[in-house]
Amino acid sequence: MGYQSLWVDEAYSWSFASSPVISLPQVLNDFCVHPPFYFLLLHIWMAITGLDTEIYLRLFSVLISLLSIFAVKLAAEELFDNKTAWFSVFLMALSVREIYHGQEVRMYPLMTFLGAISYWSLLKLTRTNNRKYWLIYFFSSLALVYTHVFGIFSIIGQTFFLIFSQNKSFLKKWACCQGLIVLAWIPWGKIFLAQILAVERYSWIKNHSFPEFIAWTNYFGSSSLTIYLLVLSALGIYFTRQRSFHLLFLGIWVLSPVLIAFIVELLYQPILKPRYLIFSSVAFYIAAGHAISLLSDRRFFQTAAIGLFFILSIFALKRYYFQFQRPDWRAAFHFINQNTATDDQVLVVPNYLVSLATYYRRQGIRGFWNPDIGNYPTSDQIHELFKGQKRLWFSIGYGIPDYYTEPATMDFLQDVRSKLGTEYQIVSENDFNGVLVVAIEEAAINKLPIIQQF
């Protein structure tokens, strides 16, 4: 869990969770688009353990992921049977997407857990109408909307499901429950409304292009694994076609967040990222698990179905564990700490990555200074930064090699390089898997450029 350094979103999670509880809503209002529940839990976790290293921060997500597996088993067993539940757990436990997000300092495992509990308790409600399950549903759904805005889409989908499957007496109780959730959500709702009115908050999510939709075929770890899991899920749904309740339930669980998100995008602006749908992925595992369980009287085909999924998952996991490498900010900042002089200044580019510098700065980084100059400093701003300074360091995050690069960052690098020998000279340049650490000095007419590798 601690093999790779944090990436920027994880550093933001740490930064928000490190804030005093009383000021957390204001901090999130100023710098984030997510509700506070996950960050509050992470704050409590950090207070209990007294540690905030990469391992302990990610361990919190791992523990929630284990709870998610238990919640998925409950939901699958309630919807179908015990065999389906165990096959669903098997598929989920080997899912690269679940393993990836289950080791991140982010809210996505919590979304999966709360979403599964919400749908499980909803199933219980439709069959028992027990007060205990009303309470479980209320608190799990409230926690879900306080964890991520897509939790609202889940509740909307559940409401449509009940309208088509329940009587008026049940729907009256449902309306009262939703009214209480809305009342409990009002304190955050005021901040949420301010966030959605600030359109630029979501400007980092771009309009969806055809290549991006093609990339979604890797949703479950690889294109072959995704296609195979979708086929199994389709078979599971097909086998339930005579059971309208089950068919509608799975369909709402899978489709409601996607369809509502697309409607919002048409009316507002892009808000959809694949990871936001992780809590609806559970329905895929349950549908696929049901398809496998129905092959019990055909052992050869059942074994083949399980074996093929296992083999595809192993290849996807091999790629994740041995080929995927995040930008190594930990090594980059360690290098800077070892090689900066007392009066050197260090600038993080782009500026929104400063949370990473703040995290690793605690480990002895000297001279950090990130003035309010925007994400990419201009030539005039660089000259201004040089006043009274001998050397200026840039820690430039440009992306993950072979996965993606930040175009604006590459333009900034090109601009700096175009002025070498006339305005600046590089005295050190090192790449840490997507983090370029560059030290520059102002070029002097009577001094030749010096290239030095530390």
Secondary structure, DSSP 8 states (H G I E B T S, - for coil): --SS---HHHHHHHHHHTS-GGGHHHHHHHH-SS-SHHHHHHHHHHHHH---SHHHHHHHHHHHHHHHHHHHHHHHHHHS-HHHHHHHHHHHHT-HHHHHHTTSSSSHHHHHHHHHHHHHHHHHHHHH--HHHHHHHHHHHHHHHTT-THHHHHHHHHHHHHHHHS-HHHHHHHHHHHHHHHHHHHHHHHHHHHHHH-GGGGTTS----HHHHHHGGGTTSSHHHHHHHHHHHHHHHHHTTT-HHHHHHHHHHHHHHHHHHHHHHHHS-----GGGGGGGHHHHHHHHHHHHHTTTT-HHHHHHHHHHHHHHHHHHHHHHHHT-----HHHHHHHHHHH--TT-EEEEESGGGHHHHHHHHTTT---B---SS-SS--HHHHHHHTTT-S-EEEEEE-EETTTEE-HHHHHHHHHHHHTBTTTEEEEEEEE-SSEEEEEEEE--TTS-------
